[in-house]
Amino acid sequence: MCGWNEGEFEMFGATLRDHEARYEYAQEWLDIVKLAWSPREDFDFDGRFFKLKSVRAKPKPYGGTGPLIMNAGASATGQAFAIRNCDALFSTISRGISFEETAAHVSGVRALAQQAGREIDVYTVGVVTCRPTAREAQDYYRHAVVDNADWAAVDNILAMKNITPQTHSPEEFQRIRDHQANGMGGLPLVGNPDLVARDRRGWLSWGSGELRSRSSTISTSCRIFAPRCCHDWRARGFVRAGKRGGRVSSKPGR
């Protein structure tokens, strides 16, 4: 409903609405879903996009509470939608290439939520490139993300967002292009296990949100950094063990 990839809409026989209309449509859809989850037995809905009569939904969510709701959005409209309706926002930013820039973005979202009388979790992406030494990590990062990036795919997905050399200055286009090649715009975490653990710990200690990590080479990077990093995070209370293993939280003991 709120997506931007026109091909995905065509796959389901749907029409991609303009940006603002997508969120108006999604607001009605989510309002209906929440009514269906509510204790009400029957309800009507008279909106711009949906007109429903005598709707009954069974079964209701277990335990009398609704499932967690997350919206992915980087625009002001998308963020406002999440703040108004959701438990969490998944967001990346075009300039999110440092902890400071990413933390400022997350803090801004949370401040807006507080102004609206709500709290919201904020998720973003970190791309881990970890090797036994910092030099090896930097070299492999360049090998994987720069020298051997799928530039045709990067340019194609940027063109789908109307980001081209014709719509942006050469410097800005190249900056966005490089950033997109890094895990679709993720925050780079590059280094040896100690550096990765330090940077990840720094993010968590700020209480600035949740960081979902991808890896440039999943098996190798995880084998190198996961044991030391997870031990480090667990010792500081950032990892809570559960039935499905550890969960990394932005708040110790959460």
C-alpha positions in Angstrom: 0.0 0.0 0.0 2.7 2.5 0.9 5.5 1.0 -1.3 7.2 2.7 -4.2 8.1 -0.2 -6.5 5.7 0.1 -9.3 6.6 -3.4 -10.6 5.5 -4.9 -7.3 2.1 -3.3 -7.6 1.7 -4.4 -11.2 2.5 -8.0 -10.1 -0.7 -8.0 -8.1 -2.8 -6.1 -10.6 -2.8 -2.9 -8.5 -2.2 0.7 -9.4 0.6 2.7 -7.8 -1.1 5.8 -6.3 0.8 9.0 -5.8 2.8 9.3 -2.6 0.4 11.1 -0.4 -2.6 9.1 -1.6 -0.8 5.8 -0.7 -0.7 6.9 2.9 -4.3 8.1 2.9 -5.3 4.7 1.5 -3.1 2.9 4.1 -4.7 4.9 6.9 -8.2 3.7 6.0 -7.0 0.2 5.6 -5.2 0.2 9.0 -8.2 1.8 10.7 -10.3 -1.1 9.4 -7.8 -3.7 10.6 -7.8 -2.2 14.0 -11.6 -2.2 14.1 -11.5 -5.8 13.1 -9.1 -6.5 16.0 -11.2 -4.6 18.5 -13.8 -6.2 20.8 -16.6 -4.8 18.6 -18.7 -7.6 17.0 -19.9 -5.7 13.9 -18.9 -2.4 12.4 -19.4 -0.2 9.4 -16.8 1.9 7.7 -17.5 4.8 5.3 -14.3 6.2 3.9 -12.9 7.6 0.7 -11.4 4.2 -0.4 -13.4 1.7 1.6 -17.1 1.5 2.3 -18.0 -1.5 4.4 -21.2 -2.7 6.1 -21.7 -5.1 9.0 -18.2 -6.4 9.1 -17.5 -9.1 11.5 -13.9 -10.5 12.1 -13.1 -13.7 14.0 -10.9 -14.7 15.8 -9.7 -11.7 17.6 -6.0 -11.3 18.4 -4.9 -13.6 21.2 -4.9 -12.1 24.7 -6.9 -9.0 23.8 -4.0 -7.1 22.4 -3.1 -6.3 18.8 0.1 -7.5 17.0 3.0 -5.1 16.9 2.8 -2.8 13.8 5.8 -1.5 11.9 6.0 0.9 9.0 9.0 1.4 6.8 9.3 4.9 5.6 11.9 7.7 5.2 9.7 10.5 4.0 8.1 13.0 6.4 4.7 11.5 5.5 5.8 8.0 6.1 7.3 8.9 9.5 4.2 10.8 10.5 2.1 7.7 9.6 4.3 5.5 11.7 4.2 7.9 14.7 0.4 8.1 14.5 -0.3 4.4 14.0 2.6 2.1 14.7 4.8 0.6 17.4 7.9 0.8 15.3 9.4 2.6 12.3 12.0 1.1 10.0 13.9 3.8 8.4 17.2 4.5 6.5 18.4 7.9 5.5 20.3 8.9 2.4 23.1 10.5 4.4 23.2 7.8 7.1 26.9 7.1 6.8 27.9 7.9 10.3 26.7 7.1 13.8 26.1 10.8 14.5 24.0 11.3 11.4 21.9 8.2 12.0 21.5 8.9 15.7 20.3 12.4 15.0 17.7 11.1 12.6 16.5 8.5 15.1 16.4 11.1 17.9 14.4 13.4 15.7 11.8 10.7 15.0 11.5 9.9 18.7 11.2 13.6 19.6 8.3 14.0 17.1 6.6 10.9 18.6 6.9 12.4 22.1 5.4 15.7 20.9 2.4 13.6 19.7 2.2 11.8 23.1 3.5 8.5 21.8 6.7 6.4 22.0 8.0 4.5 19.0 10.9 2.1 18.4 13.1 3.0 15.5 15.0 0.4 13.4 17.6 0.9 10.8 20.2 -1.2 8.9 23.9 -1.8 9.7 26.1 -3.5 7.2 28.9 -5.5 8.9 32.2 -6.2 7.2 34.4 -7.9 9.8 37.8 -9.6 9.4 40.5 -10.5 11.9 42.3 -7.2 11.3 41.0 -3.7 10.5 43.1 -3.5 7.4 41.6 -6.8 6.1 38.1 -5.5 6.8 38.7 -2.3 4.9 40.3 -4.2 2.0 37.3 -6.6 1.8 34.8 -3.8 2.1 36.3 -2.1 -1.0 36.4 -5.5 -2.8 32.8 -6.3 -2.0 31.0 -3.0 -1.9 33.1 -0.9 -4.4 35.1 -2.9 -6.8 32.5 -5.7 -7.3 29.2 -4.0 -6.6 26.4 -4.8 -9.0 26.4 -1.2 -10.4 23.8 -2.1 -13.1 21.4 -3.2 -10.3 22.2 -0.1 -8.2 21.5 2.3 -11.1 18.3 0.4 -12.0 16.9 0.7 -8.5 17.9 4.3 -8.2 16.2 5.1 -11.6 13.0 3.6 -10.2 13.2 6.3 -7.5 13.9 8.9 -10.2 17.5 9.3 -9.0 19.6 9.7 -12.1 22.5 11.8 -13.4 19.9 13.9 -15.1 18.0 14.7 -11.9 21.0 15.1 -9.5 24.4 16.8 -9.7 27.3 14.5 -10.5 28.7 14.7 -6.9 25.3 14.0 -5.3 24.4 11.2 -7.6 27.7 9.4 -7.0 27.3 9.9 -3.2 23.8 8.3 -3.3 25.1 5.6 -5.7 27.9 4.6 -3.3 25.6 4.6 -0.3 23.0 2.5 -2.1 25.7 -0.1 -3.0 26.3 -0.6 0.7 23.4 -2.8 1.7 20.7 -0.6 0.1 21.8 2.4 2.2 22.9 0.8 5.4 25.2 2.2 8.1 28.7 0.6 7.4 30.3 -1.2 10.4 33.8 -2.1 9.1 36.7 -3.4 11.2 38.0 -6.2 13.3 35.8 -7.8 16.0 36.8 -5.3 18.7 36.0 -2.3 16.4 32.7 -3.8 15.3 31.8 -4.6 19.0 32.8 -1.1 20.0 30.8 0.6 17.3 27.7 -1.6 17.9 28.0 -1.0 21.6 28.2 2.7 21.1 25.0 2.7 19.0 23.2 0.7 21.7 24.4 2.8 24.6 23.0 5.9 23.0 19.6 4.3 23.3 19.0 5.5 19.7 17.0 2.6 18.4 17.5 -0.9 17.0 20.2 -1.8 14.5 19.5 -4.8 12.3 22.8 -6.0 11.0 23.5 -7.4 7.5 26.9 -8.7 6.5 28.8 -8.3 3.3 29.6 -12.0 3.5 27.3 -13.5 6.0 29.1 -16.7 6.9 32.6 -15.3 7.2 31.8 -12.0 8.9 29.4 -13.6 11.4 31.9 -16.4 12.2 34.6 -13.8 13.0 32.6 -11.1 14.9 29.6 -12.9 16.4 31.2 -14.8 19.2 33.2 -11.8 20.6 30.5 -9.2 19.9 27.7 -11.2 21.4 29.8 -12.0 24.5 30.6 -8.3 24.8 26.9 -7.2 24.4 25.6 -9.9 26.8 28.1 -8.8 29.5 26.7 -5.3 29.2 23.0 -6.4 29.3 22.3 -5.6 25.6 21.5 -9.2 24.7 18.5 -10.9 26.3 18.4 -14.7 25.9 15.2 -16.1 24.7 13.7 -19.3 23.3 15.1 -18.4 19.9 18.5 -17.1 21.1 19.7 -13.7 21.9 17.9 -10.5 21.0 19.8 -7.3 20.8 18.0 -4.4 22.5 18.8 -0.7 22.6 18.0 -0.6 26.3 19.9 -2.7 28.8 17.6 -5.3 30.4 14.8 -4.5 28.0 
